């Protein structure tokens, strides 16, 4: 009985938090909405992974186990998309794993082969099982952003866990994803999303699900080239390197051939309207990319850890040299993993070395102070808080408090970093809500004119990214 009472209290708290969120418990949000127009300002989605769900396929690469939509231009679902593809997305999968919750194992324990079968045959029972399993995680940003985004886009109520509402949402999701590249622009208009940039693998510029779907996606999507795959191409046997080498007509075995190899893919990306590169080395090493002479680098073979680091340093610097030459953006993952090696302070030297390359520090938590220091003191360093609302709205709250009175607002961008457009919409709702509250607080404490705060909101949501990345339109 005590467990049931605690569960009811937890659910009531979630519902209450949802009501407070939608109504705006603080009067500051309503004041700011009227004064600054934050709810309807355009938002530039500069770092998104829409389509990164299991039901979207498009092909098979034996040497790549990531998301198909990062590899195949115009990737569409190859099976029906359900609400569970969106709610139990890859980010949620990591959350569930950390809490020991396995949806399929739960279904098996009730006599079904999978959670999807359980949902199809006994939806009320399956939803109740899911609700009980995720109750300890319902305040997490990953679930909240997906639930809120689905509610907003499909006009349903999910946080009450009413099976009829969930079945209605499931039907609507299936219908909308049946014509994906019409659904994205429709949802973007509703959410006031202006532009879309997705980081893609180098194969994205060579492969597509079809020429038709590729053209549809290109209408509203820009890209950033992921450079991380290139940092693994030192081994003697590497099928992915060999495939990309064949396409480039260059076998990278020494400094000269590696420069031509990298140049080929940078130029290819540029021809496909790319305006930057992205690296997420913060997942696995430090961010101190030292300058390496050609002679001290071994480009292929059985490398020891020090030789691998030297090789990676060389490759990163070569990409940065070209990004600097073109005045490109370099999005760099900061924090959230591999602590403390993902601290951004070592990037200071990289930024000094390539002053025309614009370094956009993604995420940042828990290194908010370090990120703020670099953005304030380095002219080519910028901040994008993307993913913070998904990790935890409290992280976003902390970041805005850290940045607003220290970093010039023309250095701050507010993207989402979501696996689905629904998650991005939920993330944007938190961003707009918290930004409104923070700016109204600043107005009340500084007495500055409304025009300044309107401009600040516009630039952080849209204008700053527009200046860095340009527009597809």
C-alpha positions as CSV (number, residue, x, y, z in Angstrom):
1,X,0.0,0.0,0.0
2,X,2.8,2.4,0.8
3,X,4.4,1.8,-2.6
4,X,1.1,2.6,-4.3
5,X,0.7,5.7,-2.3
6,X,4.2,6.9,-3.1
7,X,3.6,6.2,-6.8
8,X,0.3,8.2,-6.8
9,X,2.2,11.1,-5.1
10,X,4.9,10.9,-7.8
11,X,2.4,10.9,-10.6
12,X,0.5,13.8,-9.0
13,X,3.8,15.8,-8.8
14,X,4.5,15.2,-12.5
15,X,1.0,16.3,-13.5
16,X,1.3,19.4,-11.3
17,X,4.7,20.2,-12.8
18,X,3.1,19.9,-16.2
19,X,0.3,22.3,-15.3
20,X,2.8,24.7,-13.8
21,X,4.9,24.4,-17.0
22,X,2.0,25.1,-19.4
23,X,0.5,27.9,-17.3
24,X,3.9,29.5,-16.4
25,X,3.9,29.4,-12.6
26,X,6.0,32.6,-12.6
27,X,4.3,35.8,-13.7
28,X,7.6,36.7,-15.4
29,X,7.0,34.3,-18.3
30,X,3.7,36.0,-19.2
31,X,5.2,39.4,-18.8
32,X,8.1,38.5,-21.0
33,X,5.9,36.8,-23.6
34,X,4.0,40.0,-24.0
35,X,7.0,42.3,-23.8
36,X,9.5,40.4,-25.8
37,X,7.4,38.1,-28.0
38,X,9.6,35.1,-27.1
39,X,7.0,32.4,-27.8
40,X,6.8,33.2,-31.5
41,X,10.4,34.3,-32.3
42,X,12.1,32.1,-34.9
43,X,14.5,29.4,-33.5
44,X,17.5,28.3,-35.5
45,X,18.0,24.5,-34.9
46,X,21.7,24.4,-35.4
47,X,22.5,20.9,-34.1
48,X,19.8,18.3,-34.5
49,X,19.6,14.5,-35.1
50,X,16.0,14.2,-36.2
51,X,15.3,10.7,-37.6
52,X,17.7,9.0,-35.2
53,X,15.2,6.3,-34.3
54,X,15.2,2.5,-34.9
55,X,12.3,2.6,-37.4
56,X,14.2,4.7,-39.9
57,X,16.6,2.6,-41.9
58,X,17.6,3.0,-45.6
59,X,20.4,0.6,-46.0
60,X,23.2,-1.3,-44.2
61,X,26.9,-0.5,-43.7
62,X,28.9,-3.3,-42.1
63,X,31.4,-0.7,-40.7
64,X,29.0,1.7,-39.2
65,X,26.5,1.1,-36.4
66,X,25.1,4.6,-35.8
67,X,22.0,6.2,-37.1
68,X,21.1,5.6,-40.7
69,X,19.8,9.2,-41.2
70,X,23.4,10.4,-40.6
71,X,24.7,8.3,-43.4
72,X,21.9,8.2,-46.0
73,X,20.5,11.5,-47.3
74,X,16.8,11.4,-47.5
75,X,16.4,8.4,-45.1
76,X,12.8,7.6,-44.4
77,X,11.2,5.0,-42.1
78,X,11.4,1.4,-43.4
79,X,8.7,0.3,-40.9
80,X,5.7,1.9,-39.3
81,X,6.7,4.5,-36.7
82,X,4.9,4.4,-33.4
83,X,4.7,6.6,-30.4
84,X,7.2,4.3,-28.7
85,X,9.9,5.1,-31.3
86,X,9.7,8.7,-30.1
87,X,9.3,8.2,-26.4
88,X,11.8,5.3,-26.1
89,X,14.3,7.0,-28.4
90,X,18.1,6.4,-28.2
91,X,18.5,9.1,-25.5
92,X,15.8,7.5,-23.4
93,X,17.4,4.1,-24.0
94,X,20.5,5.3,-22.2
95,X,18.4,6.7,-19.4
96,X,16.5,3.4,-19.0
97,X,19.7,1.4,-19.0
98,X,21.1,3.5,-16.3
99,X,18.1,2.9,-14.1
100,X,17.8,-0.8,-14.9
101,X,14.6,-0.6,-16.8
102,X,14.1,-2.9,-19.8
103,X,10.8,-2.5,-21.7
104,X,11.1,-5.7,-23.6
105,X,12.1,-7.7,-20.6
106,X,9.0,-6.3,-18.8
107,X,6.9,-7.4,-21.7
108,X,8.4,-10.9,-21.7
109,X,7.7,-11.2,-18.0
110,X,4.0,-10.7,-18.9
111,X,4.0,-13.3,-21.6
112,X,4.8,-11.3,-24.7
113,X,7.7,-11.5,-27.1
114,X,8.3,-7.7,-27.2
115,X,6.9,-4.5,-25.8
116,X,5.4,-3.6,-29.2
117,X,3.4,-6.9,-29.2
118,X,2.2,-6.1,-25.7
119,X,1.1,-2.7,-26.8
120,X,-0.7,-4.0,-29.9
121,X,-2.6,-6.7,-28.0
122,X,-3.1,-5.2,-24.6
123,X,-2.4,-1.4,-24.8
124,X,-3.9,-0.5,-21.4
125,X,-1.8,-3.1,-19.6
126,X,1.4,-2.2,-21.6
127,X,1.0,1.5,-20.8
128,X,0.4,0.8,-17.1
129,X,3.6,-1.3,-17.1
130,X,5.6,1.4,-18.8
131,X,4.2,4.1,-16.5
132,X,5.2,2.2,-13.4
133,X,8.6,1.4,-14.9
134,X,9.5,5.0,-15.8
135,X,8.0,6.7,-12.7
136,X,11.4,7.3,-11.1
137,X,12.5,9.0,-14.4
138,X,9.5,11.1,-15.2
139,X,11.2,14.3,-14.0
140,X,14.2,13.7,-16.3
141,X,14.5,16.1,-19.3
142,X,14.8,13.3,-21.8
143,X,11.3,12.0,-21.1
144,X,9.8,15.4,-20.4
145,X,10.9,17.0,-23.7
146,X,9.6,14.1,-25.8
147,X,6.3,14.0,-23.9
148,X,5.8,17.7,-24.0
149,X,6.7,17.9,-27.7
150,X,4.3,15.2,-28.7
151,X,1.6,16.8,-26.7
152,X,2.1,20.2,-28.4
153,X,2.4,18.9,-31.9
154,X,-0.4,16.3,-31.8
155,X,-2.8,18.0,-29.4
156,X,-2.9,15.1,-27.0
157,X,-2.3,14.7,-23.2
158,X,0.3,12.1,-22.3
159,X,1.3,12.9,-18.8
160,X,-2.1,11.6,-17.5
161,X,-1.2,8.2,-19.0
162,X,-4.7,7.8,-20.4
163,X,-4.6,4.9,-22.9
164,X,-7.0,6.5,-25.3
165,X,-4.8,9.6,-25.5
166,X,-1.7,7.5,-26.1
167,X,-3.5,5.4,-28.8
168,X,-4.6,8.6,-30.5
169,X,-1.1,9.9,-30.4
170,X,0.2,6.6,-31.7
171,X,-2.1,6.7,-34.7
172,X,-1.2,10.4,-35.4
173,X,2.6,9.6,-35.2
174,X,2.2,6.7,-37.7
175,X,0.3,8.9,-40.1
176,X,2.7,11.9,-40.0
177,X,5.8,9.8,-40.3
178,X,4.3,8.1,-43.3
179,X,5.2,11.3,-45.2
180,X,8.3,12.4,-43.2
181,X,9.5,15.2,-45.4
182,X,6.2,16.9,-45.4
183,X,5.8,16.4,-41.6
184,X,9.1,18.1,-40.7
185,X,8.4,21.4,-42.4
186,X,4.8,21.4,-41.1
187,X,6.0,20.8,-37.5
188,X,8.8,23.4,-37.9
189,X,6.3,26.0,-38.9
190,X,4.1,25.2,-35.9
191,X,7.1,25.4,-33.5
192,X,8.5,28.5,-35.2
193,X,11.7,26.7,-36.2
194,X,13.5,28.6,-39.0
195,X,16.5,26.5,-40.1
196,X,17.8,23.0,-39.6
197,X,21.4,21.8,-39.4
198,X,22.2,18.1,-38.8
199,X,25.7,16.7,-38.3
200,X,26.3,14.0,-40.8
201,X,28.8,11.3,-41.6
202,X,31.0,11.7,-44.7
203,X,29.1,9.0,-46.5
204,X,26.0,11.2,-46.4
205,X,27.4,13.1,-49.3
206,X,27.8,9.9,-51.3
207,X,24.8,7.8,-50.3
208,X,21.0,8.4,-50.4
209,X,17.9,6.3,-49.8
210,X,16.7,7.7,-53.2
211,X,17.3,10.8,-55.3
212,X,13.7,11.8,-54.7
213,X,13.8,11.7,-50.9
214,X,17.3,13.3,-50.9
215,X,15.9,16.3,-52.8
216,X,13.0,16.6,-50.4
217,X,15.3,16.7,-47.4
218,X,17.7,19.1,-49.0
219,X,15.0,21.7,-49.3
220,X,15.1,22.5,-45.6
221,X,18.2,20.9,-44.2
222,X,21.8,22.0,-44.0
223,X,24.7,19.9,-42.7
224,X,27.8,19.9,-40.7
225,X,30.6,17.3,-41.5
226,X,31.5,15.0,-38.7
227,X,35.3,14.6,-38.7
228,X,35.5,11.9,-36.0
229,X,35.5,8.9,-38.3
230,X,38.7,10.1,-39.9
231,X,40.5,9.9,-36.6
232,X,40.2,6.1,-36.6
233,X,41.7,5.5,-40.1
234,X,45.2,4.6,-38.9
235,X,44.8,0.8,-38.7
236,X,46.2,-1.4,-41.4
237,X,42.8,-3.0,-42.1
238,X,39.9,-0.5,-42.1
239,X,36.9,-1.2,-44.4
240,X,35.4,2.2,-43.9
241,X,38.6,4.1,-44.7
242,X,39.0,1.9,-47.8
243,X,35.4,2.7,-49.0
244,X,35.9,6.4,-48.5
245,X,39.4,6.2,-50.2
246,X,37.9,4.6,-53.2
247,X,35.3,7.3,-53.6
248,X,38.0,10.0,-53.2
249,X,40.5,8.3,-55.5
250,X,43.1,8.8,-52.8
251,X,44.6,6.2,-50.5
252,X,45.8,8.1,-47.4
253,X,49.1,6.6,-46.4
254,X,51.3,9.6,-45.7
255,X,51.0,13.3,-45.0
256,X,50.6,14.4,-48.6
257,X,47.9,11.8,-49.5
258,X,46.1,12.5,-46.2
259,X,45.9,16.2,-47.0
260,X,44.4,15.4,-50.4
261,X,42.0,12.9,-48.8
262,X,40.8,15.4,-46.2
263,X,40.6,18.2,-48.8
264,X,38.3,15.9,-51.0
265,X,35.7,15.5,-48.3
266,X,35.9,19.1,-47.1
267,X,35.3,20.3,-50.7
268,X,32.6,17.6,-51.2
269,X,30.8,18.9,-48.1
270,X,31.1,22.5,-49.2
271,X,29.5,21.7,-52.6
272,X,26.6,20.2,-50.6
273,X,26.1,23.6,-48.7
274,X,28.0,22.6,-45.6
275,X,29.3,25.5,-43.5
276,X,31.3,23.7,-40.9
277,X,32.7,20.6,-39.2
278,X,31.9,18.8,-35.9
279,X,33.9,16.7,-33.5
280,X,33.0,14.8,-30.4
281,X,36.4,13.7,-29.2
282,X,35.3,14.8,-25.7
283,X,33.7,11.3,-25.5
284,X,37.1,9.6,-25.5
285,X,40.1,11.8,-25.1
286,X,41.2,15.3,-24.0
287,X,40.7,18.4,-26.1
288,X,44.3,19.4,-26.3
289,X,45.0,19.0,-30.1
290,X,48.7,19.7,-30.3
291,X,50.5,20.7,-33.5
292,X,52.4,17.8,-35.0
293,X,55.1,17.9,-37.6
294,X,54.6,15.4,-40.5
295,X,57.7,13.5,-39.6
296,X,56.5,12.7,-36.1
297,X,53.2,11.1,-37.2
298,X,52.7,7.5,-38.2
299,X,49.8,7.4,-40.6
300,X,49.1,3.7,-40.7
301,X,50.1,0.6,-38.9
302,X,50.0,-0.9,-35.4
303,X,50.1,2.3,-33.4
304,X,50.7,2.6,-29.7
305,X,48.5,5.0,-27.7
306,X,50.9,7.9,-28.0
307,X,51.1,7.4,-31.7
308,X,47.4,7.3,-32.0
309,X,47.1,10.6,-30.1
310,X,49.7,12.2,-32.4
311,X,47.9,10.9,-35.5
312,X,44.6,12.3,-34.2
313,X,46.1,15.6,-33.3
314,X,47.5,15.9,-36.9
315,X,44.1,15.1,-38.5
316,X,42.2,17.5,-36.3
317,X,44.6,20.3,-37.1
318,X,44.4,19.6,-40.8
319,X,40.6,19.9,-40.7
320,X,40.9,23.0,-38.6
321,X,43.4,24.5,-41.1
322,X,40.8,24.1,-43.9
323,X,38.0,25.3,-41.7
324,X,40.1,28.4,-40.9
325,X,40.8,28.9,-44.6
326,X,37.0,28.9,-45.4
327,X,35.9,30.8,-42.3
328,X,33.8,27.8,-41.2
329,X,32.2,26.9,-37.9
330,X,33.7,24.0,-35.8
331,X,31.2,22.5,-33.4
332,X,32.9,20.8,-30.5
333,X,31.3,18.6,-27.9
334,X,32.0,19.8,-24.4
335,X,31.4,18.0,-21.1
336,X,28.6,15.6,-20.2
337,X,30.9,12.5,-20.7
338,X,34.5,11.4,-20.2
339,X,35.0,13.8,-17.2
340,X,37.4,15.5,-16.6
341,X,39.0,15.1,-20.0
342,X,36.1,17.0,-21.8
343,X,37.1,20.3,-20.1
344,X,37.2,22.9,-22.9
345,X,40.1,25.1,-21.6
346,X,42.7,23.3,-23.8
347,X,40.7,24.6,-26.9
348,X,42.1,28.0,-26.2
349,X,45.3,27.2,-28.1
350,X,43.3,25.7,-31.0
351,X,41.2,28.9,-31.3
352,X,44.4,31.1,-31.2
353,X,45.9,28.9,-33.9
354,X,42.9,29.2,-36.3
355,X,41.4,32.7,-35.6
356,X,39.1,32.6,-38.7
357,X,37.5,29.3,-37.5
358,X,34.5,29.9,-35.3
359,X,34.5,27.4,-32.4
360,X,31.0,26.6,-31.2
361,X,31.1,24.9,-27.8
362,X,28.2,22.5,-27.6
363,X,26.4,21.5,-24.3
364,X,29.0,22.6,-21.8
365,X,27.7,21.1,-18.5
366,X,29.4,20.7,-16.0
367,X,32.0,23.1,-17.4
368,X,29.7,26.1,-17.6
369,X,32.2,28.5,-16.1
370,X,35.0,27.4,-18.4
371,X,32.8,27.7,-21.4
372,X,31.7,31.1,-20.3
373,X,35.3,32.2,-19.8
374,X,36.4,31.2,-23.3
375,X,33.3,32.7,-25.0
376,X,33.8,36.0,-23.2
377,X,37.5,36.3,-23.8
378,X,38.1,34.7,-27.2
379,X,36.6,36.5,-30.3
380,X,36.1,33.2,-32.2
381,X,34.5,31.2,-29.4
382,X,30.7,30.8,-29.1
383,X,28.2,28.8,-27.0
384,X,25.3,26.6,-28.0
385,X,23.4,25.2,-25.0
386,X,21.9,22.5,-27.1
387,X,21.1,19.2,-25.3
388,X,20.9,20.8,-21.8
389,X,17.1,20.9,-21.8
390,X,17.1,17.2,-22.8
391,X,19.6,16.3,-20.1
392,X,17.9,18.4,-17.5
393,X,16.0,21.7,-17.6
394,X,17.8,22.6,-14.4
395,X,21.1,22.5,-16.3
396,X,19.7,25.0,-18.8
397,X,18.5,27.2,-15.9
398,X,22.0,27.1,-14.4
399,X,23.6,27.8,-17.8
400,X,21.5,30.9,-18.5
401,X,22.2,32.2,-15.0
402,X,26.0,31.7,-15.6
403,X,26.1,33.2,-19.1
404,X,23.7,36.2,-19.2
405,X,25.6,38.6,-16.9
406,X,29.0,37.5,-18.1
407,X,29.0,36.6,-21.8
408,X,27.8,39.0,-24.4
409,X,24.5,37.7,-25.8
410,X,25.8,37.7,-29.4
411,X,28.0,34.8,-28.3
412,X,25.1,32.6,-27.1
413,X,22.9,30.3,-29.1
414,X,20.0,28.2,-28.0
415,X,19.5,24.9,-30.0
416,X,18.0,21.6,-28.9
417,X,20.1,18.5,-30.0
418,X,17.2,16.1,-30.3
419,X,16.7,12.7,-31.9
420,X,13.2,13.6,-33.1
421,X,11.5,16.8,-34.1
422,X,9.0,16.1,-31.3
423,X,11.8,16.1,-28.7
424,X,13.2,19.3,-30.3
425,X,9.8,21.0,-29.8
426,X,9.6,19.9,-26.2
427,X,13.1,21.2,-25.7
428,X,12.3,24.5,-27.3
429,X,9.3,24.9,-25.0
430,X,11.6,24.8,-22.0
431,X,14.1,27.1,-23.7
432,X,11.5,29.8,-24.4
433,X,10.0,29.5,-20.9
434,X,13.3,29.8,-19.1
435,X,14.7,32.5,-21.4
436,X,11.5,34.6,-20.8
437,X,11.9,34.3,-17.1
438,X,15.6,35.1,-17.1
439,X,15.2,38.2,-19.4
440,X,12.4,39.6,-17.4
441,X,14.4,39.2,-14.2
442,X,17.3,41.0,-15.9
443,X,14.9,43.8,-17.0
444,X,13.5,44.2,-13.5
445,X,17.0,44.4,-12.0
446,X,18.7,46.6,-14.6
447,X,15.9,48.9,-15.8
448,X,17.2,48.6,-19.3
449,X,14.7,49.1,-22.2
450,X,12.5,46.4,-23.7
451,X,14.1,46.8,-27.1
452,X,17.4,45.5,-25.7
453,X,15.8,42.3,-24.4
454,X,13.8,41.8,-27.5
455,X,17.0,41.9,-29.5
456,X,18.8,39.6,-27.1
457,X,16.0,37.0,-27.3
458,X,15.9,37.2,-31.1
459,X,19.7,36.9,-31.4
460,X,20.1,34.0,-29.0
461,X,17.2,32.1,-30.6
462,X,18.0,32.9,-34.2
463,X,20.1,35.9,-35.2
464,X,23.5,34.7,-33.8
465,X,23.2,31.3,-35.5
466,X,22.1,32.9,-38.8
467,X,25.2,35.0,-38.8
468,X,27.5,32.0,-38.2
469,X,25.8,29.4,-40.5
470,X,23.8,31.4,-43.0
471,X,20.5,30.1,-44.4
472,X,19.3,27.5,-46.8
473,X,16.5,29.8,-48.0
